[in-house]
Amino acid sequence: MRYYLDFEKKLEQYERRLTEIKKFYDVNDPHYAKEVDSITRRIAKIEKEVYGELTNWQKSQISRHLNRPHTLDYINALFTDFTELHGDRRFKDDTALIGGFARFEGTGVAVIGHQKGKDVREMAYRNFGMAHPEGYRKALRVMDMADRWGKPIITFIDTPGAFPGIGAEERGQAEAIASCIFFMFSLNVPVITIVIGEGGSGGALAIGVGNRVLMLEHATYSVISPEGCAAILWRDGTKGPIAAEALKPTSDELLKLGVIDEIIKEPFGGAHRNWDVTFTNTKDTLSRNLKALMGIPGEELKKQRYEKFRNMGIFEEGKS
Amino acid sequence: MGFFRKKEKEIKPHKQIDIQREIKKAEKDESLWIKCSSCQELLYRKEVERNLHVCPKCYYHFPVSTETRISLIFEKNSFVELYGKIRPVDFLKFKDTKPYKARLIETQESTKRLDAMVCGKGKIKDIEVYAAIFDFSFMGGSLGSVVGEKVTRILEDGTREKKPVLVFCASGGARMQEGIMSLMQMSKVSGAIYRLKSLGIPYITVLTDPTLGGVTASMGMLGDIIIAEPKAMIGFAGPRVIKDTIKEELPSGFQRAEFLLEHGMIDMILPRKELKQGIYRILSLIL
């Protein structure tokens, strides 16, 4: 089911008609070919209007677009032999954060990522990609194995944040996240993080301490969601668009700040407009970065990772 | 059963603490009387101060200034402040109801401090330690670039000098006005804690009211030994956020130090007047 954001609505009727023609009529028939041609041109024109200059708020919406590929879609497209592992061996299996081993261009790697859903049922099953402490403890388990077995780790970030609930707090949400971040500094294997959609707060960072942090062009990565920020600072959750401008959670801003290393180009309008292009671009970038890290000794990788995050922060220092 | 039945002692639920309001209160309030944020009792300020900023009625531990904290924990004149010249920058040109830059200047004037963190080296009896102390009165002790940098440097000092590191937390969480950079401070600090711990140097955290969000989920919960002050609110998500998400009333005592102790998240609760002795005992046992 195709889903259109408010500002994309203009495209809807034309794209519907186009799929209709392609599905029910013969496009080689000159009559329909002509219509297809004119609709395609029309769509291209509207696309320019709609996606030409995206605001931060629109990018935030695109980053959580329902039709955007999610972690499992990337795993299916980029990896082979994915073997999912379940459970934290303490309490339960968290469906919002998945992990396991797979093959990337022939190399065995560990894959960890937040998983959102595509429809109401899956969204509920995945808890909207908001993990409980068990999810982070499972991630830790997978990372620990990967470290001992010398397998590179690839993490996919796509979450509104860690789940805020009674059970999550009781079972140590803060501790689980802190331990994950902490543990990632001990890893002797290459770690590559890709922000594919929404990078929300500590719940995202928990699996985000990579030697390389890559980010999809229209993904967002922030300390808090625009709505959450608005609810606290403006005391009005509907001020999200203003908060999105203020927080600057977009890939180009993050690259400038040195928080991410590289932007993965998306098709015009966003990843949801063309999955194949998105996967190809992601695969190429991931492959190049992984190759660059593969030969580096473990201690060096650890040091590199520490220094990368050690240097983050902007402040002034007077003479003391 | 007698005629006068002993009434079961009523456990008053603690009022949900509104962090933003607490900050404002902590920033200015100078009046003679104060209201306990926990039991709502009206208290004479002097009396509370004499009682180490502890409510005499319900035992709630008020946030204390960094100066008071230092005098309570460290030997007289032993504390040397370090990295006191690091100042925040408004690199995002962030503006909410007020520009971040203006907010900083205003807060710096009222608190006479550059940011929400005091750190340095001091002695607890005869044991030398490095310590980082959050200042809740400065924008709710929020974790921004300056706080992150100072804690990291103190941890690096501890690592280099092989001295234990203490962090006294009191924070509403990450500083939203610094956007993603405030989030990155969590990883920066955690990395430094990893280096300290991997050398076998003790790292102790004291969680005071309130310790929330990114501070709990990084330096707070990473303590080898975690101590909390009585009734301190400690958690990841704030109570308001949880309530809005799950649309349910929160159980009484939720996210209080006692609740965390019961759930195995912290090692002990020490009242303020026993805190110094407690920390000293731990350090003398493990060093």
Interface residues (C-beta under 8 A of the other chain):
Chain A: A162 F163 P164 G165 I166 A168 E169 E170 R171 G172 Q173 A174 E175 I177 A178 S179 I181 F182 F185 S186 S201 G202 L205 G208 V209 Y221 S222 V223 I224 G228 C229 A231 I232 L233 W234 A243 A246 L247 K248 P249 L254 L257 V259 R305 Y306 F309 R310 M312 G313 I314 F315 E316 E317 G318 K319 S320
Chain B: Q20 Y83 G84 K85 I86 R87 P88 V89 F91 L92 F94 K95 D96 T97 S145 V146 G148 E149 T152 A174 M176 E178 G179 I180 M181 S182 L183 M184 Q185 M186 S187 K188 S190 G191 A192 I193 Y194 R195 S198 G213 G214 T216 A217 S218 M219 G220 M221 L222 I234 G235 F236 A237 G238 V241 I242 D244 T245 I246 E248 L250 P251 F254 Q255 F259 H263 G264 M265
